[in-house]
Amino acid sequence: MAKEEFIRVDGRRPDQLRKYRIRAGVLKNADGSAEIRLGKNWIVVGVYGPKEHFPKFEALQDRALLFCRYHMAPYSTTERKSPKPSRREIELSKVIRSALEQAVILDRFPEMSIDVYIEVLQAEGSTRVASITAASVALAEAGIPMRDMVVGCSAGKVNGKIVLDVGEEEDKHGEADLPIAIMPNLKKVVLLQMDGKLTHEEFKEAFETALKGAMELYEEQKRALKELIEKMREFEGDEK
Amino acid sequence: MSKTEKIVVPGETIKVYSQRGKEEGFIFRIGKGNYVFTHLGVAHIQNKKVDLIPYKNVYIPKIGDYVIGFVVSYAPNGWILEIGSYTKAFLPANEVVKEGKFDPKKVELGKYLKLGDALGALILDMNRFSNIILTLKPIKEGVNPRHLGRLTGYYMIKVHTTKLPRIIGKKGSMVKIIKKKIDGDLIIAQNGVIMYKGEYENFLILKRILNIIIQYTYASGLTGRIAELLGVSISEENQGGEVNKGG
């Protein structure tokens, strides 16, 4: 008898990401910007800075301040979400900031601040890791010095099976959710959260699965950034 | 001595390094002999040396840079100017007020420079703790004294500072070509402000050329293309008018 394959609620294999696409430089007025589509997730990030920090007494003498705002648009969810920053949004802003802070070389800009505005236009689960992935592309596009890119991906447990890139339904009805963010070249973990329960072995498996997904998204990040320069290299109408 | 050229993103590791890349802060040391690129750009690697042309970079002024700033605020003893860097610059009042010793109680600063005035100046001093001090004295050779001080009647274009090397060209080749086509006073400041005084039609041509240069920053043979487009031959040794590149 053929082995029964585990098919997820949206028809994906357990180790399959949703359809993804990253674009850099989507906003005209921000210093740097990026957009990510991960399944039905649609997130736009704008970066400003480095600039003088106000109020002055908050500025740090030895490095820049990274300010992060994660915000979900009122039309991003099935039921209207109040535009007021919720407890969840404030917490996510904080965890995204802590993840990005480790990659950005902040000590080059004392007494300055860098602003990262994350706007979730459409949400379908795992928005925090998708936001981190897009924010890091926007920071690179803004010309802000970074030690490495930051890329995030999530894994979870659904019906006793470890799955990659948890969607909205799986997040609600699954047993566990493990979002991670890494610096792929420096091999460092910058975000690790867990919701639900996993055994030690399951955790290891989920972590490895999320890591694999993150590396796939890292390639897409690189492609999105390199595309910006490729466009400037060839004259229009020239044969390659 | 093979030369390789590749597009790099932040975090890509490299074994070799150059003093230049390190100084300009485009590579970051992560361990013994290991470096990572910190910017997106095109890296030229030759003979264990790396030169990165970044896609975008934060403009950090150096002492002696020629910049064009705009008055945004007054201080008791001078003006605060926006120069497109990460912080604003300060121009002491005694650089402009020449009548005797400057006394903040008696002198009305608004009489000399108003908010929004454009000003060409040199960086006198700066440190990493966000103090940039400007001067109007020609402390460096190669700067036209006419371009120091208030600039009036100019058209202005702002470009990103990483595009300036391409706009100026090798030994000023691109600027020379542009100057052959359009006459008038052209100033290229190192903070990415380009000022032009002359006919409006020429300004529109200049704007178009700059747009093309910005769009194809990383393309090879750009100078030839621009010369072809403008109908100017590169070989002619016509210097045109004076161009202030600020060094």
Interface residues (C-beta under 8 A of the other chain):
Chain A: D31 G32 G49 P50 K51 E52 Q61 A103 I105 R108 F109 P110 E111 M112 A140 E141 A142 G143 I144 P145 M146 R147 D148 M149 M183 P184 N185 L186 Q221 K222 L225 K226 L228 I229 E230 M232 R233 E234 F235
Chain B: I7 V9 P10 G11 E12 T13 G25 F26 F28 I30 V36 T38 H39 L40 G41 V42 P54 Y55 K56 N57 V58 Y86 T87 K88 R128 F129 S130 T162 Q215 Y216 T217 Y218 A219 S220 R225
